[in-house]
Amino acid sequence: MPAPAAAIVLAGGRAMRLGGVDKPQLVVHGTTLLDHAVTAVSWCDPIVVVGPIAPVRADVVWTRETPAFGGPVAAIAAGLAEVDSEEVCILAADTPRAADAVALLRDRPLPVAASGVCLADAEGIAQWLIGRYRTAALREALDGLPNSGRSASIRSLVSGLRLDLVAAGDLATDIDTWDDLERANARPAGRGTPPSQERT
């Protein structure tokens, strides 16, 4: 088993390509994206959700980045303020196959010299918002950014970190458009899909 880790779930974006909808509350296979995310990191303690308070089927700690919609780096900074564990799992709340994706990270020990490990998509592109990180490494990287990371790119945060990549194929895909949502619901449910929230 991995060392105890906290989790930061990023759930506060504007979802501009979806017309500004509350993206974490979109439903895939009968369950909201936010519940997919918190289920995926249920082995973590605490689970910190950075975003507006919303329905969720788990005990979580809520916080917001300053200012609201300050970007993923500012959100990570806000989440880290609630964390005192040596490791932290970071997960974007728009990951429809979150449980299966995070399972690739959960039981993978962090190499001694690495700052973290994150997934790579089918094209080999690092998905930094699905990863396990050493908390101290993230804090040090944040300290090197101006304005506490407000409006900073995630690339600027991780550029100085040594990260191992785990090939994840389409498990690392997210939902940015209505077509993405349709494709996610068309795929078979993953092994880690939470029970449906729909009434039967």
C-alpha positions in Angstrom: 0.0 0.0 0.0 1.2 3.5 -0.7 2.0 6.0 2.1 -1.0 7.9 3.4 -1.9 10.7 1.0 -4.2 13.6 0.8 -6.2 14.5 -2.3 -7.0 17.8 -4.0 -9.9 17.7 -6.4 -10.0 20.7 -8.8 -13.7 21.6 -9.3 -13.8 25.3 -9.9 -13.2 26.1 -13.6 -15.5 28.2 -15.8 -16.2 25.5 -18.4 -16.3 28.1 -21.2 -16.5 25.5 -24.0 -19.5 24.1 -22.3 -21.3 27.4 -22.0 -20.3 28.0 -18.4 -22.3 25.0 -17.0 -21.4 23.5 -13.6 -19.1 20.9 -15.2 -18.4 18.8 -12.0 -22.2 18.2 -11.8 -22.4 16.8 -15.3 -23.5 13.1 -15.3 -21.6 10.1 -16.7 -23.2 6.7 -16.3 -25.7 8.0 -13.8 -23.1 9.7 -11.5 -21.8 13.2 -11.4 -18.2 13.9 -12.4 -17.5 15.2 -9.0 -18.6 12.0 -7.4 -16.5 10.0 -9.9 -13.6 12.1 -8.7 -14.1 11.8 -4.9 -14.7 8.1 -5.2 -11.4 7.7 -7.1 -9.5 9.3 -4.2 -11.5 7.7 -1.4 -8.3 6.1 -0.1 -6.9 9.6 0.6 -7.4 11.7 3.8 -8.4 14.4 3.7 -10.1 14.9 0.4 -10.0 18.7 -0.4 -12.3 19.9 -3.1 -11.4 23.3 -4.5 -14.5 24.9 -6.0 -18.0 26.1 -5.1 -19.8 23.9 -2.6 -22.0 21.4 -4.4 -23.7 18.1 -3.8 -21.3 15.3 -3.3 -21.6 11.8 -1.7 -18.5 11.9 0.5 -17.0 13.8 3.4 -14.8 16.4 1.9 -13.1 19.6 2.9 -14.2 22.6 0.8 -12.0 25.6 -0.1 -11.7 28.1 -2.9 -8.8 29.6 -4.8 -8.2 33.4 -4.4 -9.5 35.0 -6.5 -12.2 32.5 -7.7 -11.4 31.2 -11.2 -7.7 32.0 -10.5 -6.7 28.9 -12.5 -5.5 25.4 -11.6 -2.2 26.5 -9.9 -4.0 28.9 -7.6 -6.5 26.1 -6.9 -3.7 23.7 -6.0 -2.2 26.3 -3.7 -5.5 26.7 -1.9 -5.8 22.9 -1.6 -2.3 22.6 -0.2 -3.2 25.0 2.6 -5.5 22.2 3.9 -2.9 19.4 3.5 -0.2 18.2 5.9 0.6 14.7 4.4 3.9 13.9 2.6 2.1 13.0 -0.6 -0.9 14.5 -2.4 -3.1 13.1 -5.2 -4.2 15.9 -7.6 -7.2 15.2 -9.8 -9.3 17.3 -12.1 -13.0 16.8 -11.5 -13.7 16.5 -15.2 -12.1 13.0 -15.5 -14.9 10.7 -16.4 -12.9 7.5 -15.8 -11.4 8.9 -12.7 -11.4 5.7 -10.5 -9.6 3.6 -13.2 -7.2 6.4 -13.9 -6.2 7.0 -10.3 -5.9 3.2 -9.8 -2.8 3.4 -12.0 -1.2 5.8 -9.6 -2.4 4.5 -6.2 -0.2 1.4 -5.8 2.8 2.8 -7.7 5.5 3.9 -5.3 7.1 7.2 -6.0 10.7 6.7 -7.1 13.1 8.1 -4.5 14.5 10.9 -6.8 11.1 11.8 -8.3 8.9 14.7 -7.4 5.8 12.8 -8.5 4.1 10.6 -11.0 1.3 11.5 -13.4 -0.6 9.9 -16.3 0.1 10.3 -20.0 -2.7 10.2 -22.5 -2.9 8.1 -25.7 -0.6 10.6 -27.5 2.0 10.5 -24.7 1.2 14.0 -23.4 1.6 14.4 -19.6 -1.7 15.0 -17.8 -0.4 16.9 -14.8 -3.8 17.2 -13.2 -4.0 13.4 -12.7 -1.0 12.7 -10.5 0.6 11.9 -7.2 3.1 14.4 -5.9 5.4 15.0 -3.0 3.8 17.8 -1.1 7.1 19.5 -0.3 8.1 19.5 -4.0 4.8 21.2 -4.9 5.1 23.8 -2.2 8.7 24.6 -3.2 7.5 25.0 -6.8 4.7 27.3 -5.8 7.1 29.4 -3.7 9.0 30.1 -7.0 5.9 31.6 -8.7 4.7 35.2 -8.5 1.4 36.1 -6.9 1.0 32.6 -5.3 0.4 31.1 -8.7 -2.6 33.2 -9.7 -3.3 32.9 -13.4 -0.1 30.8 -13.8 -0.1 27.8 -16.1 0.2 24.3 -14.7 3.3 23.9 -16.9 5.0 26.7 -15.0 4.3 24.9 -11.8 5.7 21.5 -12.8 8.5 22.6 -15.2 11.1 22.2 -12.5 9.8 18.9 -11.1 11.1 15.5 -12.0 7.9 13.5 -12.9 7.6 9.9 -14.0 4.9 9.2 -16.6 2.5 6.3 -16.6 0.9 5.5 -19.9 -2.9 5.6 -19.4 -4.4 5.8 -22.9 -7.9 7.2 -22.9 -8.2 6.8 -19.1 -6.5 10.2 -19.0 -9.0 12.0 -21.2 -11.2 14.7 -19.7 -14.5 16.5 -20.6 -14.2 19.9 -22.3 -17.0 19.7 -24.8 -20.5 18.3 -25.2 -19.0 15.8 -27.7 -16.6 14.6 -25.0 -19.5 14.1 -22.6 -21.4 12.1 -25.2 -18.4 9.9 -25.9 -17.8 9.3 -22.2 -21.4 8.1 -21.7 -21.1 5.9 -24.8 -18.1 4.0 -23.4 -18.7 1.0 -21.1 -18.6 2.0 -17.5 -15.2 1.6 -15.8 -14.5 -0.9 -13.1 -14.4 1.8 -10.5 -17.6 3.6 -11.5 -19.7 4.5 -8.4 -23.3 3.3 -8.1 -25.7 5.3 -10.2 -27.4 8.2 -8.4 -30.5 7.8 -10.5 -33.6 6.6 -8.7 -34.8 3.1 -9.6 
